[in-house]
């Protein structure tokens, strides 16, 4: 990785931030103010609207910057509900690009018809990125401890174990977005830690309070002196509390697990180790010797080649402490943006002594085997824990704000209107129109395309109206192929049945929805949220199978313990989302005892597929 620029990161240096807000087409307004330690821009009154009769999208917003400096504005778009932003709009005009001055009623026009030519009725999300800074330098030098730090660029990455090689805490693989941050290129060395101890005597071997270690703190040191000849070896026998205190002293902090894993991956996707799918003694210090590895204990920092981000020893040598509380099933509930497990801790002025729960360790050590070098491996330890193979490195935030994301359902860039039931205006009333009405259920107002019956409310009656039109067209049209898109017909049936007034016309509209459910042929297997069971001892677990398979449903408690395992014989490909088809759990554990109200986790496992999600049981 080329290192062309450097910046010194002192305690008073401030770097302003990117402001990122996700805008969804056809929705009202939103407002986001980027929080950081400088003078960030403010973006408000954001609107996105398809221009009538065209496939142009007008995006308007107000832009303010206290520094009154020109800003950079970019757009990206997503076709998969925001899981990835893979579309780069090109036919843009208006207030986009470099040198955009603050002001009201700024406008960007995107010609979706040109950029997505041939794509019928795309369902899109748009991300607007506003920046008031130049790109941070790729290398920085810390003023206090002299540590070389590498920039880890902002963006998405896939976190977790893609090979399913270890335990549940490393799954599911999920997308995480992180802001820019700097990470120490090397583990903190003995020489650096001695400067800390000399400047802060209360953290010396003989004076550290007992509550901050397990009696083995700096075990290999002689008083305040590290072992002779090991100035550039990683500091070891370090508790989490001592690592946190050091990080505060150098005006930095410990990395989150997500930051550590992204940095360790070095820009690679889906690999086992920081350097690829295999690891040797030429690339890391772990159990045994050979190649570059001639040490039976720790090795001097930087003795092995760096990864793609210019970081050394991200596998082996010593484990690295992370900021997060270790929560075994955190990946099931992890937010996408800048996740942190457990209690939020402010390294600038917070009292870390209040932290009591186990913390996470990452990276493996010189005593580990190759399986311990895996980038996704998570290990838990008490914050007082010390050992010969436990050290740390620090990170520094380039900006202190969190992204603001306004989450609402995606919408379709529609063709001109035809009949009311043809919601997407593509000239035919089909399942796509049902999907659009289903996505807009509950919306109220004038001119909503999904308001088929024109009563200014999108409800079950609109679903039934579209279903009746589909049935009428199907009776005069050639047979159509199976429905392939995953649509929530079962959910819509619940709404339609709740609105059923007993009339024959209403029943004729509901019947096509019921038949539609049996036609759905999903392309992938998925686990859906359990049906609410207010104050009942049972629940139904809906799912769909992309191919015929036997399956196992396992219920876990918050600590990862198995509560109940349900084995289901071979199930045909299809959708299992109604109560007479979904998996049934009576609310009892393996021993036949009722379980209490609370949060649980349900895991669906078939041959070649596994998914876990949170569920709530009310008694």
N, C-alpha and C positions, 0 to 999 in steps of 0.2 A: 504494500500500500504506500503510495508516494506521500512523503511528509514535507510539504512545501512551506508551511507557515507555522509559526509558534505564537502563543500568547501566554503571558504570565497570569496565573489565576491567584490573585491576592484576595484578602478578606474584604476589600472594598470595591473590587471590580464588579460591574454589573453588566449583564448581557441581556438585551431585551429578547422578546419571544415571538414565535409564530402564534397566530390566532386562528384556530381551525373550528369551523362550524359546519355541520352537515345540514343541507337544505333538501327538503323533499318537494318534488314537483306538485303543484296544485294545492299546497297547504297554505295556511294563513301567514302568520308572522312569527318571528322568533328573535331573540336578542342574546348576544353573548359578549362578555367583556373578558379579555385575556388578563389573567392576574400574574404579574411578575414583579421583580424588584426594580424595574425601570419605569418607562412611560409607555405602556402598550397601547396599541390602537383599540378603538371601540367600533363594533359593527352592530347595527340595529335595524329594525324595520325591514327585515329580509322577506322578500316575496319571490315566488317562482310561479309563472303562469304560462300555459300554452296559449299562443296567439290564435284567435279564432280562425278556423278555416285553413290553417297551415300546420306545419310541423316545426315551427319556430318556438323557442322557449325564451321568454323575457324574464331575466333575473334582476330585481331592483333591490337596493339597500342604501342605508346611510352609513357614511364612513367618517370617523373622527379620530384624530391623533393629537395628543397634547403637544407633541414636538413639532407639529405642522410639517412633517417631512413626507416626501413622496414614498409610496408604498408599493409592494409587489403583490399582485393578485393572480391566483391560478385556480383552475377548475379541474376536478377529476370526477368520474361518474362510475356507478356500480349497476350491474344488471342482476346481481344475486342477493339483493336485500341488504347490501352493505357489508357482506363478508369480505369482499375484496373490491378495490377500486381500480379496475383494469382498463377503463376507457379514458383516453385522453382526448377531450374535445378539441377539434382543430378549426372548425368553421365558427370562430368566435369573433365578435366585434364589440366595441364599446369600451367600458372601463375595466380592461383586463390586461395583464402583462406588467412590465416594469414602469415606474415613474407615475403611478396613479396618485393624484392629489386628493386629500380628504374632502368631503362634501356630502350634501344630501342628494337623494334620488339618483344615485349612481346606477348605471344600467349595463348589463351584459346580455347580448343576444346570441343564442346558440341555435344553429340550423341542424337540428337532429336528423331531418330528412336527408341531408347530404352526408353527414358523418356516419349515420347508421343506415345507409341506403340498402334496401332489400330486407331490413329487419322489420318484421310486422309487429306493430304495437309494442315497442320495447317498454319494459317496466324498469324504471330508473330511479336511482338516488344520485344527488349531486353533492359534492363536497367543495366548498369554497374556502380557499386558503389565502389568508392575508398575512403578509410578513413585513416587518419594519426594520429588518436587519440584513446585512450581507451574510453569506454562509460562514459559520464559525470556522476558525483554523482547525486543521486536522490533528495538530499536536499542541499541547499546552504544558507548561511547567509550573508546578505548585510552588509558591513563594516560601512556604514554611518548611516543608520537608524535602523540597527539590525533586519530587517525584515527577517522572515523565508520564503524561496522560494522553490517551488517544480518544479522538472523537468517535462516538458510536452514533451514526446518523439516525434521525427520526424515521419512523416508518413501521410497517406491519412485519410480523414474522410468525411462523408456526411454532408454537411452544408445546412441548410434551414429547412422549416416546412414540415415534411413528412405526416402530417395529413390534410393539406390544411385548417387549422382552422382560419387563419387570412388573412391579406391583401397581395396584389401582391408583396410588397417588400421582403417577406420571401420566394419567389419562383423564379425560380425552385430549387428543391433540386439538388445540384451539388457536384461533388467530388473536394476536395481541398487538396493539399499537403503542409505541413508546415515543416520547419526545426525545430530542437530542440530549445526550449526556456525555461526560468525559469519564473514562475509567483508567485507574493506574495501569500502566503497561506491565508492571511487575508487582509481585507480592511485596508487602511492607517488609523491609529488611531489618536485621538486628541493629544495624547502625542507625537507621531512621527511628526505630522504637526507642533506642537509648536516648536520643535527643528529646523524645517525648517524656521519658522518665526523668531525665535531668531537669527539664523545665517544669515538671509536675511531680514533685517528690511523693505526693500522696498515692501515686500509682507505682511506686517502687516496690520491689519484691517484699520488703519487710514492713511496709506501711499500708499497703492496699487493704481496705476493709474486708473482713472475712466474707461478708455477704456478696462480694463481687467475684468470688472464685471458689474452687473446690480444694484448696490447700496445695495445689501443684503449679500455681501460676509462676511462670518464668523458671521452671524447675531446673533447666540446664544452665542458668546464669549463676555467676558468683557475685552475690549482692546486686549491684547495679551494672555489672559488667557481663557482656555476652561472652560465649566461648571464644577463646583465642583463635584468630584466623577465620572467623565466621561473620565478618561485618556484612558481607553481601549475601548471606544465607537468609531465608525467610524467617522472620520472628515467629516462634512457635510457643506452645504452652500459653496461649492467649485466650482468655475468656471473652465471651461476647461483650460483656460490660467494658472490658479493657479496650477492645477493638472500637466500641462506640465512643469511648472517651478520647481515644487517639483521633478518630474521625472528626470529633468536635474541635479538637485542638488545631487541626490543620484546615478547619473551615470546609470540611467535606462531610461525607456520610458513608454508611455501608450501602451496598447495592441491594435493590430488590431482587427477588428470585428471577423475575422476568428480565430485568436488566442484565443480571449475571448470565442467564442462558442465551439471550440475544448476542451479548458480547462474545461469549464462548463459541458460538456457532460461526463467528467471523464472516457472516454474509452467506454462508452455505445453507441449503435447504434440505431437510430430511436426512441428515447424516448422523452417525452414531457419536463421532468424536469431533473435537475442534479442527482436526486436519483431514477428516474423511470418514469412510466406513470401516477402516482398519487402523490399528495403532501399534507401533513398535517402540523398542527402546531407543530408536533414533529420534523419536518424536516426543517422548515423555519419560519422566522418572516414576516408575512403579515397581512392584515386586520383581526381584531378579536384576540382573545386569546384562549388558550387551550393547553393541553399537556405541552411541554417544553416552549411554547410561552406564557410568562406572561407580555410582554411589549406592551403598546399601542403606543409607539414610537420606536426609534431605540433600539437595544439590544447590549450588549458588543460583540465584534467580537469573533467568535468561540463558540457561545452559542449553536450551533446546530451541528449535525454530519457532517463530511466532505464528499465530493464525492470521486469517485474512484481515483482521482489524489491527494487526501489529501488537497483539497482546501475547505475553509469554506465560507458560505454565498454567494454562487454563484446564489442563488435565494432568493430574499427578502432582508430585512434590508435597504440597500441603493443601488441606481443605480450606475453603474460604467461607467465612461467616457472611450471612445475608441479613438484611433488615427484617424480613418477614417472620411472623409467627408461623410455625409449621402446622398447617391444617391439612390433614391427609387427603380430603376430598375437595380441596379448594378449587381445583380446575373445573369442577362441575358448575360452580357458581361464579367463577372469576369474571369480572368485567373485562371488556375488550381494551379499554384505554388505561394505560399506566396502572396495572393492578398491584395491590399491596394486600397481603393476607394479614388479618388481625387488626390490632389497634394501630391507628395512624400515629407515627412518632416523628416529631420535629427535631432534627438533629442540630438545628441552630441554637435553640435556647431551651429545649425540653429537658426534663429530668428523666434520664433513661433508667434511673434506679427503680422506677415504678414498674418496669417491664419484668414479668415473672414467668410467662409461658414459654415453652420451648421455641427455639429459633431454628432456621434452616441452615444447613451446610451444603456446599456444592464443590465439585471438581475432583474428588479423589485425592490420593496421597501416595507417597513412596512405599507405603505398606499395602496398597490396594492392588487388586488384580484388574485385568482389562475391563471386566464388567463394571468396576467402580469408576472407570474413566469416562463412562458415557455422559454426554452433555446433558441429558434429560434427568439424570439420577438425582433424587432428593433424599436428604438425610436429616433427621431431627436430633437436637441436643439441647440440654438445659443451658441457659445463658451463663451459668457458672462453670460450665465444662471447660477443661483444658486438657491438652495432650500434645505429644511430641509432633504429631502430624496435623495440628490445627493452627492455621494462621488467618490472614485476611488481606484484602486490598480495598481501596476506597474508590468512590465515584464522586463527581461534582455535577450538580444540575446546571445545564446551560440556561434553562428557564425554569421558573418555579410554579407556573400555572398548570392547571389540568385542562385538557380539551373539553369543550362544551359541545355535546351532541344532542340534537333534537330528534328523537326517535319516533317516527310515525310510519304507517304502512307506505310502501312504494306505490306509484301510480303509473298508468299507461299513457304514452304520448299517442293520442288517438287520431284516427282518420275522421273526415267530416261525418256529421251525424246522418243517420238514415231513419230508422224507426226507434221509438223509445226503448224497446227491449234490446236493440243493437247498441249496447252501452259503449263499446269500443269503436263504433262506426266503421266496421270493416266489411259491411254489406251482408253479414250472415249472423244469425242469433245462435250462439253455441256456448260451450262450456266456458270459454274465455269471458263471456258476458256475466255468467254466474259468478265467476271468480271476482270480477270487479265489483259487483253488487255486494258479495260477501265481505270483501275488504273494506267497503265503505259503510257497513252496517252501523247505525247509530248516528251517522252524519245528518245534519239538518241545515236547511237554508234554501235559497233560490238558485236554480240553474245547476244543480248537482247532476252530472250525467247518470249516476246510478239510481237517481230517484225516478224510476220507470213510470210509476203511476201519477207523478206530479203533485204529491201531497206535501212536498217540502221536507220529507223525512225518509231516509233509507232504512227500511225495516224488512221483516219477513214477507210482507205483502209484495214487495218488489222482487224478492227472490222467487216467489211463487209465480209472479207474472212472467218472468224470464223463463222459468221452467215450463210453463204452459206453452209459451211460444216455441221453445225448443221441441216440445212434444209434437206440436202442430206441424212444424217444418220437417221433423223426422218422418212423419207419416207419408209425406209426399216426396221425400228425397231418398237417394240410395243409402244403404247402410253405411255407417261411419266406423272407422277403426276405434279400438279401445281408447279410453281417455288415458293419457300418459302423464299429465301434469298433476302434482300433489295438491288437491283442492280440499278444503275443509267442509265437504258435503255433510258429514255427520254433525258438525257444529251448527250448520245452517238448518238441518232438520230439527234440531232442538228448538231453535228460534221459531221455525215455521209451525211446529206442533204446538208451541206455547201460544201462538197467535191464532190457532185453528178455531174458527167460529162455528164449526159443525156443518158448514154448508158443503154441498156436493161440489161446487166450484173450487172451494179451498182444497178439498181432498184431491181433486183432479190435478191441482198444481203441486201438491206435496208428493203425489205418486211418482212423477218423473224424478224428483230428488232422490227418492228411495231407490229407484232403478239405477239412477246415475251412480250411486255409491257402489252398487255391485259391478259396474262396468270399469271402475277405476283399476288400472293396471300399473302400479307404481314402478318406477325404474330403480329405486333404491330403498333400502330398509331404513326405517326411522322409528324412534320412540317419541311419543307425545306426552304432554302433561296429563297427570291422572285426573279423573273426573272428581270434582269437589264432592265431599261427603259430609256436609255440615252435621256434626253431632250424631253420625251413624258410625258403626264399628267396621264398615267395609268400604272398599273403593274399587274402581275399574281402571285398568291401565291400558290405554289405547296405543296402537302401533300399526305399522304397515310393513309388509315383506316384499322386497324387490324380487325375491325368488323363493320357491318352496324350500322349507327348512324346518328341522326341529329346533327348539329354542329353550333357553333358560332365562327366567326372570328372577333376579336376586334383589332382596330388600336389605339395605344397610342402615345402621344408625349413624349419628353424626361423628362417631369415633371410628367408623369403618368396619364395625363388627357386623357379621351376617345375622340378620333377624329372621328372614324367611327365604327359602329357595323354592321356586315353582317351576317344575319341568313340564314342558308342553310337547306333545308328540308332533310328528311332521305336519306342518301347516302349509296350505297352498299359498301361492303368491296372491296378494290382495291387501285390502284395507280392513283393519279390525278396530273400528272407532266407535261403534255403537255398543251399548251395554250387553247386547246378546252375542257380540263377537269379541269384545275386548277381553284381556286377561283379568281374572277376578282374584282379589285378595281380601280375605275375610277379616283382616286386622289382627290375626294371631301370629305368634312366632313359631319357630320350629318345634318348641316343646308344647304347643297347643295353648299357650297363655296369651291373653289379650295384651297388646302393647299400648303404651300411653299416647296421648295427644303429643304431636311434635313434628319436627322436620326430619325426614328420612331421605334416602337416596335409592333410586330404583335403577337397576342395570339390566338391559336387554342384551343377550348374547346369543348369536347364531354362529355357524361355521363361517369364519372370515369377517364377522361384523361384531362390534361391541359399542354400546352407547350407554351413558349414565346421565341421569338428570335428577334434580331435586324434586321431592314430592312432600305434600303436607297431609297429615292425617289428623282429623278432628274427631274427638269422642264426646 
